[in-house]
Amino acid sequence: MAQQLSFDDYAARQAVQARDVGMIEAAFAEALTGSDFAEVAYGAICHVARRQAEVHVDDVLRFCKVKPSHPNAWGGVWMRAIKDGVIERTGTVKPCLSDPLKHKHNYPVYRSGVFHSNRHMGG
């Protein structure tokens, strides 16, 4: 027998679906410009994740000098890094301080899935 969703569950599913559609549209808009933003941004996330145990947008923005034409283009890049195991959600957030356009909004802090300290590498 099918279970009926509560209003909160339904709203949460709708929000996730809207987020996913928005990220797809932003990625498509970015691709139409011929920008290599997604690859550069993904590379920046990977670079930070290899260097440190936690990853936050402030850390990544120091290395990613390419700006997207669509502000939601970052979403698909972060989701790709999560899917690929480069980063993992921690449930912790902190404000973005490096980009004034982000208005100090809270952004997730991720655990690196590829960080290895020098102690483990014999260095």
C-alpha positions as CSV (number, residue, x, y, z in Angstrom):
1,M,0.0,0.0,0.0
2,A,1.4,3.4,-0.9
3,Q,2.1,5.7,2.0
4,Q,0.8,9.3,1.8
5,L,3.3,12.0,2.2
6,S,2.9,14.6,4.9
7,F,2.8,18.2,3.8
8,D,6.4,18.7,5.1
9,D,7.7,15.7,3.1
10,Y,5.9,16.9,0.0
11,A,7.3,20.5,0.4
12,A,10.8,19.1,0.9
13,R,10.6,17.0,-2.2
14,Q,9.3,20.0,-4.2
15,A,12.2,22.1,-2.9
16,V,14.8,19.5,-3.9
17,Q,13.2,19.2,-7.3
18,A,13.2,23.0,-7.8
19,R,16.8,23.2,-6.7
20,D,17.8,20.4,-9.1
21,V,16.0,22.0,-12.0
22,G,17.6,25.4,-11.2
23,M,21.1,23.9,-11.1
24,I,20.4,22.2,-14.5
25,E,19.2,25.4,-16.0
26,A,22.2,27.3,-14.6
27,A,24.6,24.7,-15.9
28,F,23.0,24.9,-19.4
29,A,23.1,28.7,-19.4
30,E,26.8,28.5,-18.4
31,A,27.5,26.0,-21.2
32,L,25.8,28.3,-23.8
33,T,28.3,31.0,-23.0
34,G,31.2,28.7,-23.9
35,S,32.6,29.2,-20.4
36,D,34.9,26.6,-18.8
37,F,33.7,27.7,-15.4
38,A,32.4,24.3,-14.2
39,E,35.7,22.6,-14.9
40,V,37.7,25.3,-13.3
41,A,35.4,25.5,-10.2
42,Y,35.5,21.7,-9.9
43,G,39.3,21.8,-10.1
44,A,39.4,24.4,-7.3
45,I,37.2,22.3,-5.0
46,C,39.4,19.2,-5.7
47,H,42.6,21.3,-5.0
48,V,41.3,22.5,-1.7
49,A,40.0,19.1,-0.7
50,R,43.4,17.5,-1.3
51,R,45.1,20.2,0.8
52,Q,42.8,20.3,3.9
53,A,40.4,18.2,5.9
54,E,37.5,20.7,5.6
55,V,36.3,22.6,2.6
56,H,34.2,25.8,2.6
57,V,33.3,28.2,-0.2
58,D,35.8,30.8,1.2
59,D,38.6,28.3,0.7
60,V,37.5,27.5,-2.8
61,L,37.0,31.1,-3.9
62,R,40.7,31.8,-3.2
63,F,41.6,29.4,-6.0
64,C,38.7,29.9,-8.5
65,K,39.2,33.2,-10.3
66,V,36.7,32.4,-13.0
67,K,33.2,33.8,-12.3
68,P,30.1,32.1,-13.6
69,S,27.7,34.0,-15.8
70,H,24.8,32.5,-13.8
71,P,25.0,32.6,-9.9
72,N,23.4,29.2,-9.6
73,A,26.1,27.5,-11.7
74,W,28.0,26.7,-8.5
75,G,25.3,24.3,-7.3
76,G,25.9,21.7,-9.9
77,V,29.7,21.9,-9.3
78,W,29.3,21.3,-5.6
79,M,26.8,18.4,-6.2
80,R,29.3,16.8,-8.7
81,A,32.1,17.0,-6.0
82,I,29.7,15.3,-3.5
83,K,28.7,12.6,-6.0
84,D,32.3,11.9,-6.9
85,G,33.3,11.6,-3.2
86,V,35.6,14.6,-3.3
87,I,33.7,16.2,-0.4
88,E,31.0,15.0,2.1
89,R,28.3,16.9,3.9
90,T,28.9,17.6,7.6
91,G,25.7,19.4,8.5
92,T,27.8,22.5,9.6
93,V,27.5,25.9,8.1
94,K,29.4,29.2,8.4
95,P,29.1,32.5,6.7
96,C,30.9,33.4,3.4
97,L,33.3,36.2,4.2
98,S,35.3,36.4,1.0
99,D,32.6,37.4,-1.5
100,P,30.6,40.5,-0.6
101,L,28.0,39.5,-3.2
102,K,27.1,36.5,-1.0
103,H,26.1,38.9,1.8
104,K,27.7,36.8,4.6
105,H,25.0,34.1,4.0
106,N,25.8,30.7,5.6
107,Y,27.3,28.1,3.4
108,P,28.0,24.4,4.1
109,V,31.3,23.2,5.5
110,Y,32.3,19.9,3.9
111,R,34.6,17.1,4.9
112,S,37.2,16.3,2.4
113,G,37.0,12.8,0.9
114,V,40.5,13.0,-0.6
115,F,42.6,14.7,2.1
116,H,45.7,12.9,3.3
117,S,47.8,14.7,5.9
118,N,51.6,14.7,5.5
119,R,51.9,12.4,8.6
120,H,50.2,9.6,6.6
121,M,52.4,10.2,3.6
122,G,55.7,10.0,5.4
123,G,56.4,13.7,5.0
